[in-house]
Amino acid sequence: METSRSQTEDARPKTLAEHRQYLHEIVRLKVWYIWCRLHTYPEEDLRFVLRERVDIYRKTDVNLEGMNPKAFHFEDPAWLRMEEALQALWAASKYAARRFEAEGFRIFQPSVDARCERDFSERPYVLDYKCGSLTYDEPPPEAPQRVGFHIANANAPRSIFEPPSHLADCLRRVMDGAARDFGATELRTGTWLNGHPRFLAYFPACWRERLSPVHDDVRWNFSWWGQFLTARGTFHEKLGARLRSTGLFPMPPRDSWCSFDELRAHLDAMPLQPQ
């Protein structure tokens, strides 16, 4: 979430050209990460890393569905051709990061560009969220009192922290809905935002005390890769540069939880109350 730009600039809706640039930058970063991952973990398979640790598939026109497809058609000949081309490139240039990134991106670019306008105009999935920028799942059988919640940005092009009351209101709606639907009394989430001070400010001290160790099993989803997306939906250049410079995610996901009573007491004490 970008904080260095003015609020006026942040409030501009993203253009199609900016969306195309985001897709190019994030796919380039993910191709670079494939090189980094395979160089660091030579025992891993390129196909596994491409399918499971980065999300390039959904950004190509092989994905005939929306941003969250019901199925991944990795057997599609068009996808297999791109996958095999990247495998051949890795075999030929596994120790040349810049070449691998540049030429690897060119493998995917025509398919990414072919889907770009459809990707840009797709109905935002956050509109189906139950509680503004948040939604919640049915509790698992092993912990029927605890709901997990998911985070998106219903405020775009502003961040979920603007106004400060927005996220507090969403959290209250999660608690109200989960208590009504399932009799839940606790909530949890696993996200990169558990490393973001502005997000943690919405939770009681016990939330920070219960934070899990950072996750190290990198996955393709937004729990990992959402940190490279600004509130406007553009590429987060600073965090992308940090990943490139270290090979490590700036904010790897962590899990935590608290009770509804603990969270309500904390939100009641915050200076800016929900609208």
C-alpha positions as CSV (number, residue, x, y, z in Angstrom):
1,M,0.0,0.0,0.0
2,E,1.6,3.2,-1.2
3,T,2.1,5.9,1.4
4,S,4.6,8.2,-0.4
5,R,2.1,9.7,-2.9
6,S,-0.3,12.5,-2.2
7,Q,-3.9,11.7,-1.3
8,T,-5.0,13.5,-4.4
9,E,-2.8,11.3,-6.7
10,D,-3.7,8.2,-4.7
11,A,-7.4,8.9,-5.4
12,R,-7.1,8.7,-9.2
13,P,-8.6,5.5,-10.6
14,K,-6.2,3.2,-12.3
15,T,-6.1,3.5,-16.1
16,L,-5.9,0.6,-18.5
17,A,-2.3,1.6,-19.4
18,E,-1.4,1.5,-15.7
19,H,-3.0,-1.9,-15.3
20,R,-1.0,-3.2,-18.3
21,Q,2.2,-1.8,-16.7
22,Y,1.3,-3.5,-13.4
23,L,0.8,-6.8,-15.1
24,H,4.1,-6.5,-16.9
25,E,6.0,-5.5,-13.7
26,I,4.5,-8.2,-11.5
27,V,5.0,-11.0,-14.1
28,R,8.6,-9.8,-14.5
29,L,9.1,-10.0,-10.8
30,K,7.6,-13.4,-10.6
31,V,9.8,-14.7,-13.5
32,W,12.8,-13.2,-11.6
33,Y,11.6,-15.0,-8.4
34,I,11.4,-18.3,-10.2
35,W,15.1,-17.9,-11.1
36,C,15.9,-16.9,-7.5
37,R,13.9,-19.8,-6.1
38,L,15.5,-22.4,-8.3
39,H,19.0,-20.9,-7.7
40,T,18.4,-21.1,-3.9
41,Y,16.6,-24.4,-3.9
42,P,18.0,-26.4,-6.8
43,E,16.1,-29.5,-5.7
44,E,12.8,-27.8,-6.6
45,D,11.2,-28.3,-10.0
46,L,10.5,-25.3,-12.3
47,R,7.1,-26.5,-13.2
48,F,6.1,-26.7,-9.5
49,V,7.5,-23.3,-8.7
50,L,5.7,-21.8,-11.7
51,R,2.4,-23.4,-10.8
52,E,2.5,-23.2,-7.0
53,R,4.8,-20.4,-5.9
54,V,3.9,-17.7,-8.3
55,D,0.7,-16.6,-10.0
56,I,1.3,-16.1,-13.7
57,Y,-1.3,-18.5,-15.1
58,R,-4.3,-16.4,-14.0
59,K,-2.9,-13.3,-15.7
60,T,-2.7,-15.0,-19.1
61,D,-5.4,-15.6,-21.7
62,V,-5.2,-19.3,-21.0
63,N,-7.3,-18.4,-18.0
64,L,-10.8,-18.1,-19.5
65,E,-12.4,-17.4,-16.2
66,G,-12.1,-14.5,-13.8
67,M,-9.4,-13.6,-11.3
68,N,-10.4,-16.6,-9.1
69,P,-11.0,-19.4,-11.5
70,K,-12.7,-22.6,-10.4
71,A,-10.0,-24.7,-12.1
72,F,-6.5,-24.2,-13.4
73,H,-6.1,-25.7,-16.9
74,F,-2.4,-26.5,-16.8
75,E,-3.0,-29.2,-19.5
76,D,-4.0,-26.5,-22.1
77,P,-1.5,-26.7,-25.0
78,A,-1.1,-22.9,-25.0
79,W,0.0,-23.0,-21.3
80,L,2.2,-26.0,-21.8
81,R,4.0,-24.3,-24.7
82,M,4.9,-21.3,-22.4
83,E,5.8,-23.6,-19.6
84,E,8.1,-25.7,-21.8
85,A,9.7,-22.6,-23.3
86,L,10.5,-21.3,-19.8
87,Q,12.0,-24.7,-18.9
88,A,14.2,-24.6,-21.9
89,L,15.3,-21.1,-21.0
90,W,16.2,-22.2,-17.5
91,A,18.2,-25.1,-18.8
92,A,20.1,-22.6,-21.1
93,S,20.6,-19.7,-18.7
94,K,20.0,-20.8,-15.1
95,Y,22.8,-18.6,-13.8
96,A,21.9,-15.4,-15.8
97,A,19.2,-13.7,-13.8
98,R,18.7,-10.7,-16.1
99,R,18.5,-12.7,-19.2
100,F,16.1,-15.2,-17.6
101,E,13.8,-12.4,-16.4
102,A,13.8,-10.5,-19.7
103,E,13.5,-13.5,-22.0
104,G,11.1,-15.3,-19.6
105,F,8.8,-12.3,-19.5
106,R,8.7,-12.3,-23.4
107,I,7.4,-15.8,-23.3
108,F,4.4,-14.8,-21.3
109,Q,3.9,-11.2,-22.5
110,P,1.7,-11.9,-25.6
111,S,-0.7,-14.0,-23.5
112,V,-0.7,-11.4,-20.7
113,D,-1.4,-8.6,-23.1
114,A,-4.2,-10.6,-24.8
115,R,-6.0,-10.9,-21.4
116,C,-5.1,-7.4,-20.1
117,E,-8.3,-5.5,-21.1
118,R,-10.5,-8.3,-19.9
119,D,-8.5,-8.4,-16.6
120,F,-8.9,-4.7,-16.2
121,S,-12.7,-4.7,-16.8
122,E,-13.5,-7.7,-14.7
123,R,-16.0,-7.3,-11.9
124,P,-13.9,-6.9,-8.7
125,Y,-14.3,-10.0,-6.5
126,V,-14.3,-7.8,-3.4
127,L,-17.9,-6.8,-4.3
128,D,-18.9,-10.3,-3.2
129,Y,-17.3,-9.8,0.2
130,K,-19.7,-9.9,3.1
131,C,-18.2,-7.1,5.2
132,G,-16.7,-4.4,2.9
133,S,-13.0,-5.1,2.6
134,L,-13.3,-8.3,4.6
135,T,-15.2,-11.6,4.4
136,Y,-15.2,-14.7,6.5
137,D,-15.4,-18.5,6.2
138,E,-17.3,-21.1,8.0
139,P,-15.3,-22.2,11.0
140,P,-13.4,-25.5,10.7
141,P,-14.7,-28.5,12.7
142,E,-11.6,-28.6,14.9
143,A,-12.2,-25.0,16.0
144,P,-16.0,-24.2,15.6
145,Q,-15.6,-21.0,17.7
146,R,-13.1,-19.4,15.3
147,V,-13.7,-17.9,11.9
148,G,-11.0,-17.1,9.4
149,F,-11.3,-13.8,7.5
150,H,-9.9,-12.7,4.1
151,I,-8.9,-9.2,3.1
152,A,-9.2,-7.2,-0.1
153,N,-9.7,-3.5,-0.9
154,A,-13.2,-2.3,-1.3
155,N,-11.8,1.3,-0.9
156,A,-9.7,1.3,-4.1
157,P,-8.2,3.6,-5.2
158,R,-7.8,4.6,-1.6
159,S,-6.3,2.2,0.9
160,I,-8.2,0.1,3.5
161,F,-6.8,2.5,6.1
162,E,-8.6,5.5,4.7
163,P,-10.6,6.7,6.4
164,P,-9.3,5.0,9.6
165,S,-12.8,4.0,10.5
166,H,-13.2,1.8,7.4
167,L,-11.3,-1.2,8.6
168,A,-12.7,-0.9,12.1
169,D,-16.2,-1.0,10.7
170,C,-15.3,-4.0,8.5
171,L,-14.0,-5.9,11.6
172,R,-17.1,-5.2,13.5
173,R,-19.2,-6.5,10.6
174,V,-17.2,-9.7,10.6
175,M,-17.8,-10.3,14.3
176,D,-21.5,-9.5,14.0
177,G,-22.0,-11.7,11.0
178,A,-19.9,-14.6,12.2
179,A,-21.6,-14.6,15.6
180,R,-25.0,-14.6,13.9
181,D,-24.2,-17.2,11.3
182,F,-22.0,-19.6,13.3
183,G,-22.1,-18.6,16.9
184,A,-18.4,-17.8,16.6
185,T,-16.5,-16.0,19.3
186,E,-13.0,-15.7,17.9
187,L,-11.4,-14.7,14.6
188,R,-8.1,-15.3,12.9
189,T,-6.2,-14.6,9.7
190,G,-2.9,-15.4,8.0
191,T,-1.6,-12.6,5.8
192,W,1.4,-10.4,4.9
193,L,-0.5,-7.6,6.6
194,N,0.4,-9.1,9.9
195,G,3.8,-7.5,9.3
196,H,2.3,-4.1,8.6
197,P,2.2,-1.7,11.6
198,R,-1.0,0.2,10.3
199,F,-2.9,-3.1,10.2
200,L,-1.6,-4.3,13.6
201,A,-2.8,-1.1,15.1
202,Y,-6.4,-2.3,14.7
203,F,-5.8,-5.3,17.0
204,P,-5.2,-5.8,20.7
205,A,-1.8,-6.5,22.1
206,C,-2.6,-10.2,22.5
207,W,-2.9,-10.4,18.6
208,R,0.8,-9.4,18.3
209,E,1.7,-11.7,21.2
210,R,0.1,-14.6,19.4
211,L,1.6,-14.0,16.0
212,S,3.0,-17.2,14.5
213,P,6.5,-17.5,13.1
214,V,6.8,-16.2,9.6
215,H,5.7,-18.7,7.0
216,D,8.4,-20.0,4.7
217,D,6.4,-22.1,2.2
218,V,5.9,-19.4,-0.5
219,R,2.6,-19.8,-2.3
220,W,1.1,-18.0,-5.4
221,N,-1.8,-16.2,-3.6
222,F,-2.3,-12.7,-2.3
223,S,-1.3,-13.7,1.3
224,W,2.2,-13.5,-0.2
225,W,2.0,-11.4,-3.4
226,G,-0.6,-8.9,-2.3
227,Q,2.2,-6.7,-0.8
228,F,3.4,-5.8,-4.3
229,L,0.0,-4.2,-5.1
230,T,-0.7,-0.6,-4.1
231,A,-4.1,0.7,-3.1
232,R,-4.6,1.9,-6.6
233,G,-3.8,-1.5,-8.0
234,T,-0.4,-0.5,-9.4
235,F,3.0,-2.1,-8.8
236,H,4.6,-1.4,-5.5
237,E,8.1,-0.5,-6.7
238,K,9.7,-0.2,-3.3
239,L,8.7,-3.6,-2.0
240,G,9.4,-5.2,-5.4
241,A,12.9,-3.7,-5.2
242,R,13.4,-5.1,-1.7
243,L,12.5,-8.6,-2.8
244,R,14.9,-8.4,-5.7
245,S,17.7,-7.1,-3.4
246,T,17.4,-9.8,-0.7
247,G,15.5,-12.7,-2.3
248,L,13.2,-12.5,0.7
249,F,9.6,-11.2,1.0
250,P,9.5,-7.9,2.9
251,M,6.5,-9.1,4.9
252,P,6.1,-12.8,4.8
253,P,2.6,-14.0,6.1
254,R,2.0,-14.7,9.7
255,D,-1.1,-16.0,11.5
256,S,-2.8,-14.7,14.6
257,W,-6.1,-14.7,16.4
258,C,-8.1,-13.1,19.2
259,S,-11.5,-13.2,20.8
260,F,-14.4,-11.0,19.7
261,D,-14.4,-9.5,23.2
262,E,-10.7,-8.6,23.0
263,L,-11.1,-7.0,19.6
264,R,-14.2,-5.1,20.5
265,A,-12.6,-3.6,23.6
266,H,-9.6,-2.5,21.5
267,L,-11.7,-1.0,18.8
268,D,-13.8,0.8,21.4
269,A,-10.7,2.4,22.7
270,M,-9.4,3.6,19.3
271,P,-9.6,7.4,18.9
272,L,-11.4,7.1,15.5
273,Q,-14.5,5.0,15.7
274,P,-16.2,3.3,12.8
275,Q,-18.9,5.2,10.9
